[in-house]
């Protein structure tokens, strides 16, 4: 999760979406990419 914060400029978004870290929710993943 730390690497996501450093790699992605929207660290608060990843923190708000725990599913993004696990990659379980594809919807959240596409939302972050968008």
MDAnalysis code that builds the backbone (N, CA, C; Angstrom):
import MDAnalysis as mda
import numpy as np

u = mda.Universe.empty(102, n_residues=34, atom_resindex=np.repeat(np.arange(34), 3), trajectory=True)
u.add_TopologyAttr("name", ["N", "CA", "C"] * 34)
u.add_TopologyAttr("resid", np.arange(1, 35))
u.add_TopologyAttr("resname", ["UNK", "UNK", "UNK", "UNK", "UNK", "UNK", "UNK", "UNK", "UNK", "UNK", "UNK", "UNK", "UNK", "UNK", "UNK", "UNK", "UNK", "UNK", "UNK", "UNK", "UNK", "UNK", "UNK", "UNK", "UNK", "UNK", "UNK", "UNK", "UNK", "UNK", "UNK", "UNK", "UNK", "UNK"])
u.atoms.positions = np.array([
    [0.844, -1.197, 0.000],
    [0.000, 0.000, 0.000],
    [0.878, 1.246, 0.000],
    [2.034, 1.147, 0.635],
    [2.939, 2.292, 0.687],
    [3.447, 2.624, -0.708],
    [3.744, 1.590, -1.504],
    [4.256, 1.824, -2.854],
    [3.186, 2.498, -3.707],
    [1.914, 2.221, -3.410],
    [0.825, 2.870, -4.142],
    [0.805, 4.364, -3.828],
    [1.024, 4.690, -2.560],
    [1.018, 6.095, -2.149],
    [2.137, 6.855, -2.853],
    [3.308, 6.223, -2.942],
    [4.457, 6.897, -3.548],
    [4.311, 6.957, -5.071],
    [3.729, 5.897, -5.654],
    [3.598, 5.833, -7.108],
    [2.420, 6.680, -7.589],
    [1.337, 6.681, -6.802],
    [0.144, 7.428, -7.200],
    [0.070, 8.763, -6.473],
    [-0.270, 9.843, -7.202],
    [-0.395, 11.176, -6.602],
    [-1.635, 11.284, -5.717],
    [-2.572, 10.353, -5.848],
    [-3.806, 10.420, -5.050],
    [-3.758, 9.370, -3.945],
    [-2.850, 9.576, -2.987],
    [-2.721, 8.652, -1.858],
    [-3.995, 8.612, -1.009],
    [-4.686, 9.737, -0.773],
    [-5.908, 9.708, 0.035],
    [-6.983, 8.845, -0.609],
    [-6.964, 8.748, -1.928],
    [-7.960, 7.939, -2.634],
    [-7.724, 6.464, -2.347],
    [-6.456, 6.043, -2.393],
    [-6.129, 4.650, -2.096],
    [-6.485, 4.336, -0.648],
    [-6.249, 5.287, 0.236],
    [-6.559, 5.086, 1.653],
    [-8.066, 4.942, 1.852],
    [-8.833, 5.665, 1.051],
    [-10.292, 5.609, 1.152],
    [-10.825, 4.333, 0.507],
    [-10.034, 3.760, -0.419],
    [-10.468, 2.545, -1.104],
    [-9.537, 1.390, -0.770],
    [-9.812, 0.690, 0.318],
    [-8.978, -0.446, 0.727],
    [-9.016, -1.569, -0.311],
    [-10.109, -1.643, -1.079],
    [-10.249, -2.668, -2.119],
    [-9.197, -2.467, -3.206],
    [-8.790, -1.206, -3.404],
    [-7.804, -0.908, -4.428],
    [-6.481, -1.591, -4.100],
    [-6.134, -1.622, -2.826],
    [-4.869, -2.221, -2.403],
    [-4.854, -3.714, -2.727],
    [-5.975, -4.387, -2.468],
    [-6.054, -5.826, -2.708],
    [-6.333, -6.099, -4.185],
    [-6.922, -5.123, -4.865],
    [-7.233, -5.309, -6.278],
    [-8.464, -6.177, -6.456],
    [-9.265, -6.311, -5.393],
    [-10.467, -7.159, -5.460],
    [-11.557, -6.458, -6.272],
    [-11.695, -5.155, -6.066],
    [-12.740, -4.421, -6.774],
    [-12.178, -3.812, -8.059],
    [-12.598, -4.345, -9.185],
    [-12.119, -3.822, -10.471],
    [-12.726, -2.437, -10.717],
    [-13.917, -2.216, -10.192],
    [-14.584, -0.922, -10.366],
    [-13.759, 0.188, -9.728],
    [-13.276, -0.062, -8.515],
    [-12.472, 0.943, -7.824],
    [-11.163, 1.183, -8.577],
    [-10.621, 0.102, -9.129],
    [-9.351, 0.203, -9.850],
    [-9.521, 1.105, -11.069],
    [-10.609, 0.880, -11.826],
    [-10.837, 1.669, -13.028],
    [-11.108, 3.124, -12.643],
    [-11.746, 3.313, -11.499],
    [-12.049, 4.672, -11.033],
    [-10.762, 5.427, -10.717],
    [-9.830, 4.754, -10.091],
    [-8.557, 5.386, -9.730],
    [-7.768, 5.724, -10.996],
    [-7.825, 4.813, -11.978],
    [-7.101, 5.054, -13.233],
    [-7.704, 6.249, -13.960],
    [-9.039, 6.383, -13.860],
    [-9.710, 7.495, -14.514],
    [-9.464, 8.769, -13.698],
])
